[in-house]
Amino acid sequence: MKDTRRTRVVLSVLLVVALAVITIDYRGGDGSPLRGLRGMGAALFGPVERASAAVVRPIGNTFDAVTDAPGERRRADRLEHENQRLREQLRSNQLDRARAAQLDRLLGSAGMGGYKIRAAQVISAGQGFEDTVTIDVGSRSGVRRDMTVMSADGLVGRVTRVGPATSTVLLATDVTSSVGSRLEDSSEIGIVQGRGRRGLGDGGETPMRFQLLNANAPLKVGQRLVTLGSQGERPYVPGVPIGQVERIDGAVGGLTRTAYVKPFVRFTSLDVIAVVVAPPKTDPRDAVLPPKPPPPPGAAPPSGAPADAKATGKKGKKGKKDKKGEKAEPGPSTTPTSGG
């Protein structure tokens, strides 16, 4: 009991002394009479404090890391999901802009041809023996079997199967596809046939073959083809661009001539296309074809045109000289005669 009372008294005295020392030192500021004692205390207890901090700090940091780990992990996951969402949104915006541009070009082509169309998007490609794609419009959108399918660049194919919300399109490159065709700026007609997937890759063969019905009709590399049109405008409406002649097989006494055609449409990257749900009122002929590119510099002049301005000048001078000569030399052939 005495020890307890004595301990309390000692503690009370020490507490009062400590408070008095702190008060005096605080009020004294830099001129405090206890400044030396303060410096001695710092020198004595500073190393002990640093040593204890060096031991305790790693333990505290480890404890903090362990306790904060679940929250940091959740934050990292949240940031990762946010980044993923932003990346997907960026890709979606880029795709939307690209599809909007395709749709704008498609509407322009349809307008030039007078076609009423139903825009669609390719959602899958056929994996069987046929060259087909599936599009996201069907009978609910007015699509019917044997309707023409086109893109902004030209003929894609025809509808072969129709569901309520989707349809199957047989591509013009399929080996079973035959399209009545007409040469640009010409009345000559023929048949464009698909050659299958072997011609679709880079460096591969041309995926279409054109048979000109008149073997004697003019046919040259670079000529372009459009659809001739079908009876009742099904399955093909007239005037849809098909492709351009790349090479020609020489006629060997046959009744037809054969050329190989590079299509305007890139069948390996179909995206936004359209079904022609109503044909044009009149045949657009070559109106939907893109403008012809200008001839490259140094190209040969068209047939019948003078090849050189200098040569033209010489020829003109020579002609005048000959004309003078004719006037200077009258002959019986220039003197009119009368019969009788």
C-alpha positions in Angstrom: 0.0 0.0 0.0 2.9 2.4 0.9 4.7 1.4 -2.3 1.7 2.2 -4.4 1.2 5.6 -2.8 4.8 6.4 -3.1 4.8 5.5 -6.8 1.8 7.7 -7.4 3.5 10.6 -5.7 6.7 10.2 -7.7 4.8 10.0 -10.9 2.8 13.1 -10.1 6.0 15.0 -9.2 7.7 13.9 -12.5 4.6 14.8 -14.5 4.5 18.3 -12.9 8.3 18.8 -13.5 7.9 17.6 -17.1 5.0 20.0 -17.8 7.0 22.9 -16.2 10.1 22.1 -18.3 8.0 21.9 -21.5 6.2 25.2 -20.6 9.5 27.0 -19.9 11.2 25.6 -23.0 8.2 26.5 -25.2 7.9 30.1 -23.9 11.6 30.7 -24.1 11.8 29.8 -27.8 15.3 30.0 -29.3 16.5 31.9 -26.1 15.2 29.2 -23.8 17.5 28.4 -20.8 16.8 24.7 -21.4 18.1 24.8 -25.0 21.3 23.0 -24.0 19.3 20.3 -22.2 17.1 19.9 -25.3 20.2 19.5 -27.5 21.6 16.9 -25.1 18.4 15.0 -25.1 18.3 15.0 -28.9 21.9 13.8 -29.1 21.2 11.1 -26.5 17.8 9.8 -27.7 18.1 10.5 -31.5 20.1 7.4 -32.4 17.8 5.3 -30.3 14.8 6.7 -32.0 16.3 6.2 -35.5 17.2 2.6 -34.6 13.8 1.8 -33.3 12.2 3.4 -36.4 14.4 1.4 -38.7 13.2 -1.8 -37.0 9.5 -0.8 -36.7 9.0 0.9 -40.2 9.4 -2.3 -42.4 7.0 -4.1 -40.1 4.5 -1.3 -40.3 4.9 -1.0 -44.1 4.4 -4.8 -44.4 1.3 -4.6 -42.3 -0.1 -1.7 -44.3 0.6 -3.5 -47.5 -1.2 -6.6 -46.3 -4.2 -4.7 -45.1 -4.4 -2.5 -48.2 -3.7 -5.3 -50.8 -7.4 -6.2 -51.4 -8.3 -2.5 -51.9 -5.4 -1.9 -54.3 -6.2 -5.1 -56.2 -9.8 -3.9 -56.6 -8.6 -0.5 -57.8 -6.2 -2.1 -60.3 -9.0 -4.4 -61.7 -11.3 -1.4 -61.9 -8.8 0.6 -63.9 -8.1 -2.3 -66.2 -11.8 -2.8 -66.9 -12.1 1.0 -67.5 -9.2 0.9 -70.0 -10.7 -2.1 -71.7 -14.0 -0.4 -72.0 -12.4 2.7 -73.5 -10.4 0.7 -76.0 -13.6 -1.1 -77.1 -15.4 2.2 -77.4 -12.6 3.6 -79.5 -12.6 0.6 -81.8 -16.4 0.8 -82.0 -16.3 4.5 -82.9 -13.7 3.8 -85.6 -15.9 1.0 -87.0 -18.9 3.2 -87.0 -17.1 5.9 -88.9 -15.9 3.4 -91.5 -19.3 1.9 -91.9 -20.9 5.3 -92.1 -18.5 6.1 -95.0 -19.4 2.8 -96.7 -23.1 3.4 -96.3 -22.7 6.9 -97.7 -20.9 5.6 -100.8 -23.5 2.8 -101.2 -26.4 5.3 -101.1 -24.6 7.3 -103.8 -24.2 4.3 -106.1 -27.8 3.3 -105.6 -29.0 6.8 -106.3 -27.0 6.9 -109.6 -28.6 3.7 -110.7 -32.1 4.4 -109.5 -32.1 1.3 -107.2 -34.2 1.1 -104.1 -32.1 -0.7 -101.6 -32.2 -2.2 -98.1 -28.8 -1.7 -96.4 -27.4 -4.8 -94.6 -24.3 -5.9 -92.8 -22.4 -9.1 -93.3 -22.4 -11.1 -90.1 -20.8 -14.4 -91.2 -19.2 -16.2 -94.2 -20.2 -19.6 -95.4 -17.9 -22.5 -94.6 -19.2 -25.1 -97.0 -18.6 -25.7 -100.7 -20.5 -22.6 -101.8 -19.2 -19.0 -101.7 -21.8 -17.4 -99.5 -22.2 -14.8 -96.8 -25.0 -14.2 -94.3 -26.5 -10.8 -93.9 -28.6 -9.3 -91.0 -31.8 -8.5 -93.0 -34.6 -10.9 -94.0 -38.2 -11.2 -95.0 -39.2 -8.7 -92.2 -37.2 -6.1 -94.1 -38.8 -6.9 -97.5 -36.0 -9.2 -98.7 -37.0 -11.9 -101.1 -35.2 -14.8 -102.8 -33.4 -14.0 -106.1 -32.8 -10.3 -105.3 -29.6 -8.6 -106.5 -27.0 -7.8 -103.8 -24.5 -5.0 -104.3 -22.0 -2.9 -102.5 -20.8 0.7 -103.1 -18.3 -0.8 -105.6 -20.5 -3.2 -107.6 -22.1 -6.6 -107.8 -21.9 -8.9 -104.8 -24.3 -11.6 -105.8 -27.9 -12.7 -105.3 -30.1 -13.8 -102.4 -30.6 -17.6 -102.3 -32.2 -18.2 -98.9 -34.3 -15.9 -96.7 -35.3 -16.1 -93.0 -37.2 -13.6 -90.9 -34.2 -11.6 -89.8 -31.3 -13.0 -91.9 -30.6 -14.0 -95.5 -27.9 -16.0 -97.4 -26.2 -14.4 -100.4 -24.5 -16.5 -103.1 -21.5 -14.5 -104.2 -20.8 -13.7 -107.9 -17.5 -15.6 -107.6 -19.2 -18.9 -106.8 -18.6 -21.6 -109.5 -22.4 -22.0 -109.9 -22.9 -18.2 -110.5 -23.7 -17.0 -114.0 -24.5 -13.3 -114.7 -25.6 -11.8 -118.0 -23.2 -9.0 -118.7 -22.6 -6.2 -121.2 -19.4 -4.4 -122.2 -19.0 -0.7 -121.4 -19.9 1.6 -124.3 -20.9 -1.4 -126.3 -23.9 -3.5 -127.3 -21.9 -6.7 -127.0 -23.1 -9.1 -124.3 -21.8 -12.2 -122.7 -21.8 -14.3 -119.5 -19.7 -13.7 -116.4 -19.1 -16.9 -114.4 -17.5 -17.4 -111.0 -14.4 -19.4 -110.6 -14.6 -20.1 -106.9 -12.3 -19.1 -104.0 -9.0 -19.9 -105.8 -9.0 -16.4 -107.4 -9.7 -14.4 -104.2 -6.3 -14.3 -102.6 -3.6 -11.8 -103.4 -1.6 -12.9 -106.4 -4.2 -15.6 -107.2 -6.1 -16.0 -110.4 -8.9 -13.7 -111.4 -12.1 -15.0 -109.7 -14.4 -14.4 -112.7 -14.5 -15.5 -116.4 -16.3 -13.6 -119.2 -17.5 -15.3 -122.3 -18.3 -12.9 -125.1 -21.1 -14.4 -127.3 -19.8 -12.7 -130.5 -16.3 -14.1 -131.2 -15.7 -11.3 -133.8 -16.7 -8.4 -131.5 -13.9 -6.1 -130.3 -12.6 -7.0 -126.8 -9.6 -5.5 -125.1 -7.9 -5.4 -121.7 -9.3 -2.6 -119.5 -12.8 -2.8 -120.7 -15.4 -2.8 -117.9 -18.5 -4.8 -117.5 -22.0 -4.2 -116.0 -25.0 -6.5 -115.4 -27.2 -6.9 -118.4 -30.3 -7.5 -116.3 -32.7 -10.5 -116.1 -36.2 -11.1 -117.2 -38.4 -9.6 -114.6 -35.3 -8.0 -113.0 -34.7 -11.1 -111.0 -32.1 -12.2 -110.0 -30.1 -9.4 -111.5 -31.1 -5.8 -112.2 -29.3 -4.0 -115.0 -26.3 -1.6 -114.8 -24.6 -2.8 -111.7 -20.8 -2.7 -112.2 -19.1 -6.1 -112.2 -15.4 -5.7 -113.0 -12.6 -5.0 -115.5 -11.0 -7.3 -118.2 -7.5 -8.3 -117.1 -6.5 -10.8 -119.8 -8.0 -12.4 -122.9 -7.7 -15.9 -124.3 -7.1 -15.9 -128.0 -9.9 -17.2 -130.2 -9.1 -20.6 -131.6 -12.0 -21.1 -133.9 -14.6 -21.3 -131.2 -18.0 -19.6 -131.3 -17.2 -17.4 -128.2 -14.2 -15.5 -126.8 -13.1 -15.7 -123.2 -11.7 -13.0 -120.9 -10.7 -13.1 -117.2 -12.2 -10.4 -115.1 -11.0 -8.7 -111.9 -14.1 -7.7 -109.9 -14.6 -4.2 -108.5 -15.8 -5.7 -105.2 -13.3 -7.1 -102.7 -15.1 -10.2 -101.7 -12.6 -11.0 -98.8 -13.6 -7.8 -96.9 -17.3 -7.4 -97.3 -19.0 -5.4 -94.6 -21.8 -3.0 -95.5 -23.8 -4.1 -98.5 -27.4 -3.8 -99.8 -30.2 -5.8 -101.3 -31.9 -4.2 -104.3 -35.6 -4.5 -103.3 -36.9 -2.6 -106.3 -35.3 -2.3 -109.8 -34.7 1.0 -111.6 -37.4 2.5 -113.8 -35.0 2.6 -116.7 -31.8 0.8 -117.5 -28.9 3.0 -116.1 -26.5 1.5 -118.6 -23.0 2.7 -117.6 -24.1 5.5 -115.2 -23.1 3.6 -112.0 -19.5 2.9 -113.3 -16.9 5.2 -111.7 -15.3 7.8 -114.0 -12.6 6.6 -116.2 -9.1 7.3 -114.9 -7.1 9.8 -117.0 -4.5 8.2 -119.3 -1.0 8.0 -117.8 1.6 10.6 -119.0 3.3 9.5 -122.2 0.5 7.1 -123.2 -0.1 6.5 -126.9 -2.6 8.9 -128.5 -6.0 7.6 -129.4 -6.5 6.0 -132.8 -6.7 8.6 -135.6 -5.1 11.4 -133.5 -1.8 12.9 -134.6 1.1 11.4 -132.6 3.2 14.5 -132.7 2.5 18.2 -133.1 5.7 18.7 -135.1 4.8 15.9 -137.4 1.4 17.5 -137.9 3.0 20.7 -138.9 5.2 19.1 -141.5 2.3 17.1 -142.9 0.2 20.3 -143.1 3.0 22.1 -145.0 3.5 19.3 -147.4 -0.2 19.2 -148.1 -0.2 22.9 -149.0 2.8 22.4 -151.4 1.0 19.5 -153.1 -2.1 21.6 -153.5 0.0 24.4 -155.1 1.5 21.8 -157.4 -1.9 20.6 -158.5 -2.9 24.2 -159.3 0.3 24.8 -161.3 -0.1 21.7 -163.4 -3.5 21.5 -165.0 -4.3 18.1 -166.4 -7.1 16.5 -168.3 -8.4 14.9 -165.1 -9.1 18.4 -163.7 -10.9 19.7 -166.8 -14.6 19.1 -166.8 -15.9 17.5 -170.0 -19.3 17.3 -171.4 -20.6 14.3 -173.0 -21.6 14.1 -176.7 
